[in-house]
Structures are given as C-alpha cells and as structure tokens.
Amino acid sequence: MCGFDGTSYLDRWLQFALKPGIEELTIVLAETKRIYNFPCSHLSDGVRNSLRYLKLRHCALHPTVELGPLRSLTSLHLWFVSITWDGLECLLSNSLALEQLYLYHCIEIRSMKLPSTLQRLSSLVVIDCLSLKVIESKAPNLSSFYVRGHWVDFSRVETLQMRKLDVGQTNLLRDARAKLPSIMPNLETLVIESRCEVVDAPMLPTTFLYLKHLSIETAFGFSTPQYDYLSLVSFLDAAPALETLILETLLLRTCNESIFVDPQLRHMPGRRHGSLKSVKISRFNSEKSLVELICYILKNAVSLEHLTLDPIYGDRCYHGKYEHCAPIMKKELLMEAQRGLLAIRTYVEKEVPSTVELTVLEPCSRCHAIGY
C-alpha cells in the first residue's frame, strides 16, 4: 500500500514493484486535484498471469484492448476511480477468472452490461456510482449482489442463481415483497435498507421458499406517514424456511402512535412459523404496531429460541469492550428509548414463553443518562 504525494515517484515504484509472481496490489491514494493515471503498461505478461487481487483508490484507469488477459485476477475493487464503461468493459473482457467486482463512487460509468463470459463472477457490489442508470448482467453464476444508491431493473439481470441480495433504496419494502419472490426464487439471504417508507408491506400469495435470513432497516423522518410494522408479517408468511429476522427501526422523530396512547392490541390471523429461531430488533420504541409485531411473533413462531430487543442500538460500554456506548443520541430519542423499554416491561415480557430466551439491552446509566 502506498500514498501518492504528488510526485512522479509512484510510476518508478510501480515499475520496480510489479514483478512476475505478484498476487496482490493495493494502491490507496489521497484525493488531490491532480488525478494519478494508473499505468496499465506496467502489467507485463508475468504480472498479468499471477495478479489475483487488485484494489485502486483515487486514480484514473484507462485500459485498452492492448492490455492483454489477466488470467488469474479474481477480485477487483475500484474506489473513486475515474473509469468509463468502455474502459471497465475492456478490463472485464480480459478478466474471465473474476469472482468479485466492487465499484464504489465510480461516477463516470453510465451503464454496466456484464457479459455471459464472466462465468465465475459470483459477487457484485455497486455503491454510489451516481451516473449509473442501467445495470445488466448475463453472468450466469452471480449469486450475491449488494447495491446502494440505485434502483436496479432486475429484469435485466440473470437472477435465478441469486442467493444473497443486499439492496438499499427509498420506499423499497413494498416492491421487494411484491417482485422479488418471482424473479429471485432461490434467495437465501435478503437485506433491505429502506428510507422514508410510505406504503405498508402487502399480503400476497407469492413465497420465498428458501429464504433463511431476513434483515430490514427502516428510517422515518418528521414528515413520513406512520408505518404499520405489523404489515411485515407478510414477509414471515412468505418465508416458511426463515430462521433469523433482524429489524432496525431508525426514528428521526418521536413516534406518533404510542402503545401508551392506545393499548388495545390488534390481532392478525395466526400462522405457524416453524423455522424462525432468532429475532432481533434494534432501536425498539413504543410504536403500537411494533409491539403488535413482537406479540404476533411470540404467539406464532413456535420454534423461536432467542429474542433480543435493543431500545438504543449498538454495543454497550458495560459489556467491557468499549469505553463509551455508541451512538450519541438526541435527548428526544433517548426519551423514546426509555418508553420503548417500558413497553417491553409492560406488554412484551408477559408474552414470552418459557422456551424463549429474552435479552433486553438496556440503556447505559452513564452514556445514556437522559430519562434516568
């Protein structure tokens, strides 16, 4: 690893360092007005034949057809790299052993069309490539896809082999429930990060037959309508093999339908969830529908073994690993966390069967002093 200081010595260093037999190359440069152009000409036959891992950060990359094959390259990471699709396509066409492709803030790429010749490509990560409008993939064995900052038209992606999807977008939960079961029938892990959700999850007959791990992160601002967490039962009904559920609720406001305002709980028709073993909810608060969701799970998840409720989020200093708890929170949200803790004591604890281990991560009396 090296840092670029604005001089011309880096080219010389690369010419010296890039010798036949090298397997890993990481160049992490500081952001400067002068963009360093990575010299593809230094990738000699011997280097191309042995190089397995390449990571570049804050530089320009302009591969041409003269580059030649990178026969051993399995992992390519480009961070803040100035490269067009033509250049990336040229690089990929010479990297037929590639298994992992990671693109972060490569803002000159406007479209991406992964060819069927990438037979070994199994993992794709695309984050904040702000100009990217189209993602197409014919890579037949792509099984893990992480995407942030984009909406992907999955009809242009070969998805039958998809086992893990990690996707973030505004108002995503409804589309994920409605569309994903049919286009990704073999999903085993699904991670959804949805901001400003405005539509409840619909009840539908479609199913995720193989889904075992589901993680949902939601965030709501001051103007966001009240979200009905009980509607997430739709995901439980759709996933008969589901084993773990993680839900993180990020409130940027105090909840406006507290269980303490209306303690009358709704009851949905029960369905036996015979595989669900572990449930964790972070930033548990006193929203009525969230309490209703937990009570539903406790009643119907007959195989449940562990339930973890955290009114804050993250590690505690009282566990001994950290000097301070994280994160720092506003007074209003700390007070809501206290109400969430009271909701657990009042409405949840009495519903927990003896076969379920309940863990409540209480706020720290030192770092989260508000409300004590």
NORNORKA-V869304 format. One record per backbone hydrogen bond with DSSP energy under -0.5 kcal/mol. CO is the residue of the C=O (numbers start at 0). NH is the residue of the N-H. If there is no record, write none. Layout:
BEGIN
CO;NH + CO;NH
END
This chain:
BEGIN
1;27 + 2;4 + 7;11 + 8;12 + 9;13 + 10;14 + 11;15 + 12;16 + 13;17 + 16;18 + 18;21 + 22;51 + 22;52 + 24;54 + 25;27 + 26;28 + 26;56 + 32;34 + 35;37 + 35;59 + 37;39 + 38;41 + 39;42 + 41;43 + 43;47 + 44;48 + 45;20 + 45;49 + 46;49 + 46;50 + 47;71 + 51;73 + 51;74 + 52;24 + 53;76 + 54;26 + 55;78 + 56;28 + 58;81 + 59;37 + 63;66 + 64;67 + 68;70 + 69;72 + 73;98 + 73;99 + 74;53 + 75;101 + 76;55 + 76;78 + 77;103 + 78;57 + 79;58 + 80;82 + 81;60 + 83;87 + 84;88 + 85;89 + 86;90 + 87;91 + 88;92 + 89;93 + 90;93 + 91;94 + 93;69 + 94;97 + 95;119 + 98;121 + 98;122 + 99;75 + 100;124 + 101;77 + 102;126 + 103;79 + 104;106 + 105;108 + 107;109 + 109;132 + 109;133 + 111;135 + 113;137 + 114;117 + 116;118 + 117;120 + 121;142 + 121;143 + 122;100 + 123;145 + 124;102 + 125;147 + 126;104 + 127;129 + 128;131 + 133;111 + 135;113 + 136;157 + 137;139 + 138;141 + 140;142 + 142;162 + 142;163 + 143;123 + 144;165 + 145;125 + 146;167 + 147;127 + 149;151 + 151;153 + 152;155 + 153;156 + 155;136 + 156;158 + 158;161 + 162;187 + 162;188 + 163;144 + 164;190 + 165;146 + 166;192 + 167;148 + 167;149 + 168;171 + 168;194 + 171;175 + 172;176 + 173;177 + 174;178 + 174;179 + 175;179 + 178;181 + 178;182 + 179;183 + 183;186 + 184;209 + 187;211 + 187;212 + 188;164 + 189;214 + 190;166 + 191;193 + 191;216 + 192;168 + 192;194 + 193;218 + 194;170 + 201;203 + 206;208 + 207;210 + 207;240 + 211;242 + 211;243 + 212;189 + 213;245 + 214;191 + 215;247 + 216;193 + 217;249 + 218;195 + 218;196 + 219;251 + 220;223 + 226;228 + 227;230 + 228;231 + 229;232 + 230;233 + 231;234 + 231;235 + 232;236 + 233;237 + 234;238 + 235;238 + 237;207 + 238;241 + 242;276 + 242;277 + 243;213 + 244;279 + 245;215 + 246;248 + 246;281 + 247;217 + 247;249 + 248;250 + 249;219 + 249;251 + 256;287 + 257;260 + 257;261 + 262;264 + 271;273 + 272;302 + 276;304 + 276;305 + 277;244 + 278;307 + 279;246 + 280;309 + 281;248 + 285;258 + 286;289 + 286;290 + 287;291 + 288;292 + 289;293 + 290;294 + 291;295 + 292;296 + 293;297 + 294;298 + 295;299 + 296;300 + 299;272 + 299;301 + 300;303 + 304;356 + 305;278 + 306;358 + 307;280 + 308;360 + 309;282 + 309;283 + 311;282 + 314;325 + 315;318 + 316;319 + 329;333 + 330;334 + 331;335 + 332;336 + 333;337 + 334;338 + 335;339 + 336;340 + 337;341 + 338;342 + 339;343 + 340;344 + 341;345 + 342;346 + 342;347 + 343;347 + 343;348 + 347;350 + 347;351 + 348;351 + 350;352 + 352;355 + 355;357 + 356;306 + 356;358 + 358;308 + 358;360 + 359;361 + 360;310 + 363;367 + 365;368 + 368;371
END
